[in-house]
Amino acid sequence: MRARAPGGEAVGMFSSLTERQKGVTYYLLTLTMAILVATLGPTGGPGDADRLQILNMLTATAGVLLMLLVVTRDGYRRAGWAQLALHRAGWRYWPLALLAPAAILGASYAAATLVGAVSWHFASDTLLNLAINIVIGSGFALTEEVGWRGYLLPKLAAGNRRAAPALVGFLHGVWHVPLMLLTTAYNPVGNRLIVVPMFLAVLTGAGVLYGYLRDRSGSTWPAVLAHGTFNAVLGVLAGAAASVDPLRTAYLTGESGVFTLAAVIVLAWLLTVRARSETGKQEPQQRPRARSQPGSRPAVS
């Protein structure tokens, strides 16, 4: 039988978990499901790579549902769903969510162009395709971000707010690793000993961007949009770039490229500095007010 709270509400077996324990439990559940997808999922057939990627994305959402409905039962209260921060849009941070990923990948591919690694063949409808891909990509990104920045980030931030965005970015990267090592469905070009560490470094830095958007906006949607935009811009640029040496291009650009990593590091540093500055402005030193004496008039400034 389930225990009952004083108000008569059913309480789950793990309802007493701390925020950090909830985060760790969520991650272990989600990573386990990702490993199962990589080992037991479809392989070899037409479209199987896409199906594997979609199944992998859904593990992040499945982990949230398991936590809210089974493990902690927080989802049986409105506040349990509100913690995912999907009830507000965070419109103010949407421009940054669109521009930052485009700037990162634009700088990366521009550097690759300067060193002669790629040339370009853009179609006439590239901008239209990009807009469509951002919408579609953000839909897929939601299945991941509801877990990473919606659920996990606030849990780990309870222990260390400054380090949590980068940590969640790293954990997000590790969650991709089973698909990268056990299948050819994701980022297959290049030596795994080089590609995987570079990929993890890029996603760790990107985690700072996504975490900044989540924290400052109070909403998960800007992180969803940034994630979807990154994937969309990457797809369009990779499709338009022609290279005589795909291996060299993979090491320079894309999600595991050294130029992408450099751009991500610069942006992460700028956002970290800005976040500290904004925090300082939000917490000014205030002198205590002098208590007015009976019959005295308030001072006029």
C-alpha positions in Angstrom: 0.0 0.0 0.0 1.1 3.5 -0.7 1.7 5.8 2.3 -0.6 8.8 2.6 0.5 12.3 3.3 -1.3 14.2 6.1 -3.7 15.7 3.5 -4.6 12.3 2.2 -2.5 12.4 -1.0 -0.6 9.3 -2.1 3.1 9.5 -1.7 5.6 7.5 -3.8 8.2 5.2 -2.3 11.0 7.7 -3.2 9.1 10.9 -2.3 11.8 11.9 0.2 14.6 12.1 -2.3 16.6 15.4 -2.3 16.7 17.5 -5.5 20.2 16.2 -6.3 19.1 12.6 -5.7 16.2 13.1 -8.1 18.6 14.4 -10.7 21.0 11.5 -10.3 18.1 9.0 -10.5 16.7 10.6 -13.6 20.0 10.5 -15.3 20.7 6.9 -14.5 17.2 5.9 -15.8 17.7 7.9 -19.0 21.2 6.7 -19.7 20.1 3.1 -19.1 17.4 3.5 -21.7 19.8 5.1 -24.1 22.1 2.1 -23.8 19.2 -0.2 -24.4 18.2 1.7 -27.5 21.8 1.5 -28.9 22.1 -2.2 -28.2 18.6 -3.4 -29.0 17.3 -0.8 -31.5 16.9 -1.3 -35.3 20.0 -1.4 -37.4 21.0 -2.0 -41.0 17.7 -1.2 -42.7 16.7 1.9 -44.6 15.8 4.7 -42.2 17.1 2.8 -39.2 19.6 5.5 -38.3 16.8 8.1 -38.1 14.6 5.8 -36.1 17.5 5.1 -33.6 18.0 8.8 -33.1 14.3 9.5 -32.5 14.1 6.6 -30.0 17.2 8.0 -28.3 15.6 11.4 -28.0 12.5 10.0 -26.5 14.4 8.4 -23.6 14.9 11.9 -22.2 11.2 12.5 -22.1 10.5 9.0 -20.9 12.8 9.6 -18.0 10.9 12.7 -17.0 7.6 10.8 -17.1 9.0 7.9 -15.0 10.3 10.4 -12.4 7.1 12.4 -12.2 4.6 9.6 -12.4 6.3 6.6 -10.8 9.4 7.4 -8.8 8.6 10.6 -7.0 4.9 11.0 -8.0 5.5 14.8 -8.2 3.5 14.7 -11.4 0.3 14.2 -9.5 0.5 17.8 -8.3 0.4 20.9 -10.6 3.7 22.1 -9.1 5.4 18.9 -10.3 4.8 19.8 -14.0 5.4 23.5 -13.4 9.0 22.7 -12.4 9.7 21.9 -16.1 9.2 25.6 -16.9 7.1 25.0 -20.0 4.3 27.2 -18.8 6.1 30.5 -19.8 7.6 31.3 -23.2 10.6 33.4 -22.2 10.2 35.5 -25.3 12.9 38.0 -24.4 15.6 35.4 -24.9 14.4 34.0 -28.2 16.7 36.3 -30.3 19.7 35.0 -28.4 18.5 31.5 -28.8 18.4 31.9 -32.6 21.6 34.0 -33.0 24.0 32.2 -30.7 23.9 28.8 -32.4 24.1 30.4 -35.8 27.1 32.5 -34.7 28.9 29.4 -33.4 28.5 27.3 -36.5 28.9 30.3 -38.8 32.3 31.0 -37.2 33.3 27.4 -37.4 32.4 26.9 -41.0 33.9 30.3 -41.9 37.2 29.2 -40.4 37.0 25.9 -42.3 36.5 27.8 -45.5 39.5 30.0 -44.8 41.8 27.0 -44.5 40.4 25.5 -47.7 38.6 22.6 -46.0 35.2 23.3 -47.6 33.5 25.1 -50.5 29.9 26.1 -50.9 26.9 25.2 -53.0 23.8 26.9 -51.6 20.4 26.2 -53.1 18.0 29.0 -53.9 15.6 28.0 -51.1 18.2 27.6 -48.4 16.7 30.3 -46.1 13.2 28.8 -46.4 14.6 25.3 -45.6 16.5 26.7 -42.6 13.3 28.3 -41.2 11.4 25.0 -41.7 14.2 23.0 -40.2 14.3 25.3 -37.1 10.6 24.6 -36.4 10.9 20.9 -37.0 14.2 20.7 -35.1 12.9 22.5 -32.1 10.0 20.0 -32.0 12.5 17.2 -31.7 14.7 19.2 -29.4 11.8 19.6 -27.0 11.9 15.8 -26.4 15.4 16.2 -25.1 15.3 19.6 -23.4 12.3 18.8 -21.3 14.7 16.4 -19.6 18.1 18.1 -19.7 17.2 21.7 -19.0 13.6 21.3 -17.9 14.1 18.6 -15.2 17.8 17.8 -14.6 19.4 21.3 -14.6 17.3 22.7 -11.7 17.9 19.5 -9.7 21.7 19.8 -10.0 21.7 23.6 -9.7 20.4 23.1 -6.2 23.8 21.9 -5.3 26.1 24.2 -7.4 24.3 26.7 -9.6 27.4 27.9 -11.4 28.8 24.5 -12.3 25.4 22.9 -13.1 25.0 24.2 -16.7 28.3 22.8 -17.9 27.8 19.6 -15.9 24.4 19.0 -17.5 26.0 19.8 -20.9 28.6 17.1 -20.3 26.0 14.6 -19.1 23.9 15.3 -22.2 26.9 14.5 -24.3 27.6 11.3 -22.5 24.0 10.2 -23.1 24.9 10.3 -26.9 27.9 8.1 -26.5 26.2 4.7 -26.6 24.8 5.7 -30.0 28.2 6.9 -31.2 30.1 3.8 -30.0 27.7 1.0 -30.6 26.0 2.2 -33.8 26.8 4.3 -36.9 23.5 6.2 -36.5 25.1 9.4 -35.0 28.2 11.4 -36.0 29.9 8.3 -37.5 32.8 10.0 -39.3 36.2 10.0 -37.7 38.3 8.1 -35.1 36.1 7.6 -32.0 39.1 8.4 -29.7 39.1 11.9 -31.2 35.5 12.5 -32.1 33.9 11.4 -28.8 36.1 13.7 -26.5 35.7 16.6 -28.9 31.9 16.0 -29.0 31.7 15.9 -25.2 33.7 19.2 -25.0 31.4 20.9 -27.5 28.3 19.9 -25.7 29.7 20.8 -22.3 30.3 24.4 -23.6 26.9 24.4 -25.3 25.4 23.5 -22.0 26.5 26.9 -20.7 24.5 28.5 -23.4 21.4 26.4 -22.8 21.7 26.8 -19.1 22.0 30.6 -19.3 18.9 30.7 -21.4 17.0 28.5 -19.0 18.1 30.4 -15.9 17.7 33.9 -17.2 14.4 33.4 -18.9 12.8 31.1 -16.3 11.6 29.0 -19.2 12.8 25.9 -21.0 11.6 27.1 -24.4 14.6 29.3 -25.2 16.9 26.3 -24.6 14.6 24.2 -26.9 14.8 26.9 -29.6 18.6 27.2 -29.3 19.0 23.4 -29.5 16.7 23.2 -32.5 18.4 26.1 -34.2 21.8 24.5 -33.7 20.7 21.3 -35.3 19.0 23.1 -38.1 21.9 25.4 -39.0 24.3 22.4 -38.8 22.1 20.4 -41.2 21.9 23.3 -43.7 25.6 24.2 -43.6 26.7 20.5 -43.7 24.4 19.9 -46.7 25.7 23.0 -48.6 29.4 22.4 -47.8 31.5 20.4 -50.3 34.7 18.8 -49.1 37.3 16.7 -50.8 38.3 15.3 -47.4 35.3 14.5 -45.2 37.5 13.2 -42.3 39.4 16.5 -42.1 36.1 18.4 -42.2 34.7 16.4 -39.4 37.7 17.2 -37.2 37.4 20.9 -38.0 33.6 21.6 -38.0 30.3 20.2 -37.0 29.6 18.9 -33.5 33.1 17.5 -33.0 35.2 20.1 -34.8 38.0 22.1 -33.3 36.7 25.3 -34.8 33.2 24.7 -33.3 34.8 24.0 -29.9 36.8 27.2 -30.0 33.6 29.2 -30.9 31.6 27.5 -28.1 34.4 28.2 -25.6 34.3 31.9 -26.5 30.6 32.2 -26.2 30.5 30.2 -22.9 33.1 32.6 -21.5 31.1 35.7 -22.6 27.9 34.3 -21.1 29.6 33.4 -17.8 31.0 36.9 -17.5 27.6 38.4 -18.4 25.8 36.1 -15.9 28.1 37.2 -13.1 27.6 40.8 -14.0 23.8 40.5 -14.1 23.8 38.7 -10.8 25.8 41.4 -9.2 23.3 44.0 -10.5 20.4 42.1 -9.2 21.8 41.9 -5.7 22.9 45.5 -4.8 24.0 46.3 -1.3 21.1 48.0 0.4 21.4 50.1 3.5 18.7 49.6 6.1 16.1 52.2 6.2 16.0 54.6 9.1 12.8 54.1 11.1 10.7 57.3 11.0 9.9 58.9 14.3 6.3 59.5 15.3 5.1 62.8 13.8 8.2 63.2 11.5 7.7 63.8 7.8 9.3 61.5 5.2 12.4 62.8 3.4 11.8 64.1 -0.1 14.5 63.4 -2.7 
